[in-house]
Amino acid sequence: MDEKEYIDKVVETLEKVPEKHLLIIELVNKVGMKGKELDYDKLKLIQPEVNLACAEAKTYGGFTIQAVEALTRVKAREAEEIERPNEPEGSALRGI
């Protein structure tokens, strides 16, 4: 994969990360606390919304992890290229 394809893949991965406020944060603020814990009685009343918020948060987290991994690979690749500046692009030793 050449550099342009790699950058395109990183951009594609980043575009999949939803840009929005997570419902789970809104629900926590909406439900409030009962003592030192969330008000679980109120949460039970909105269980379908809680389930949706949890699914949304997990999806967001998954896309975020993909983006971090893609950027980490770019950083590692850049470091490798700095360490081996005179090595030809098609070298059999590249990446070893």
Phi, psi and omega per residue, in radians:
M1 nan 2.192 3.139
D2 -1.413 3.035 -3.037
E3 -1.054 -0.732 -3.125
K4 -1.095 -0.774 3.120
E5 -1.091 -0.687 -3.132
Y6 -1.144 -0.786 3.117
I7 -1.109 -0.731 3.103
D8 -1.038 -0.696 3.130
K9 -1.155 -0.712 3.103
V10 -1.092 -0.810 3.136
V11 -1.073 -0.758 3.115
E12 -1.041 -0.731 3.120
T13 -1.126 -0.778 -3.138
L14 -1.128 -0.599 3.136
E15 -1.167 -0.373 3.127
K16 -1.372 -0.239 3.134
V17 -1.349 1.997 -3.099
P18 -1.096 2.382 3.091
E19 -1.791 1.697 3.135
K20 -2.958 3.008 3.069
H21 -1.477 2.337 -3.115
L22 -1.335 2.386 3.133
L23 -1.057 -0.582 -3.095
I24 -1.082 -0.628 3.108
I25 -1.208 -0.740 3.115
E26 -1.077 -0.713 -3.138
L27 -1.144 -0.742 3.123
V28 -1.047 -0.756 3.121
N29 -1.182 -0.635 -3.120
K30 -1.230 -0.766 -3.078
V31 -1.261 -0.739 3.130
G32 1.390 -3.060 -3.049
M33 -1.867 2.659 3.021
K34 -2.203 1.743 -2.986
G35 1.306 -2.162 -3.140
K36 -1.834 0.172 -3.117
E37 -2.222 2.907 3.040
L38 -1.099 2.661 3.110
D39 -1.374 1.610 -3.063
Y40 -1.160 -0.475 3.081
D41 -1.112 -0.739 3.096
K42 -1.186 -0.659 3.124
L43 -1.093 -0.670 3.116
K44 -1.050 -0.606 -3.110
L45 -1.217 -0.389 -3.124
I46 -2.094 0.614 -3.051
Q47 -0.935 -0.756 3.117
P48 -1.045 -0.671 3.112
E49 -1.180 -0.661 3.098
V50 -1.112 -0.769 3.124
N51 -1.061 -0.763 3.110
L52 -1.088 -0.758 -3.138
A53 -1.095 -0.703 3.124
C54 -1.156 -0.751 3.114
A55 -1.091 -0.743 3.130
E56 -1.083 -0.770 -3.125
A57 -1.120 -0.704 3.118
K58 -1.142 -0.721 3.106
T59 -1.102 -0.813 3.127
Y60 -1.028 -0.772 3.124
G61 -1.074 -0.713 3.123
G62 -1.094 -0.785 3.113
F63 -1.152 -0.628 3.125
T64 -1.135 -0.732 3.107
I65 -1.085 -0.736 3.100
Q66 -1.043 -0.747 -3.136
A67 -1.128 -0.760 3.128
V68 -1.085 -0.769 3.137
E69 -1.099 -0.715 3.126
A70 -1.101 -0.776 3.140
L71 -1.183 -0.601 3.096
T72 -1.129 -0.699 3.108
R73 -1.137 -0.673 3.101
V74 -1.092 -0.787 -3.138
K75 -1.082 -0.767 3.136
A76 -1.134 -0.677 3.141
R77 -1.155 -0.730 3.103
E78 -1.079 -0.729 3.133
A79 -1.105 -0.703 3.127
E80 -1.112 -0.720 -3.135
E81 -1.181 -0.573 3.093
I82 -1.199 -0.677 -3.139
E83 -1.208 -0.491 -3.065
R84 -2.175 1.024 -3.040
P85 -1.187 -0.460 -3.067
N86 -1.676 -0.004 -3.106
E87 -1.346 2.275 3.128
P88 -1.063 2.579 -3.082
E89 -0.954 -0.737 -3.079
G90 -1.601 0.261 -3.068
S91 -1.055 2.428 3.101
A92 -1.175 -0.347 -3.127
L93 -1.506 -0.199 -3.070
R94 -1.012 2.255 3.105
G95 1.526 -0.012 3.140
I96 -1.573 nan nan
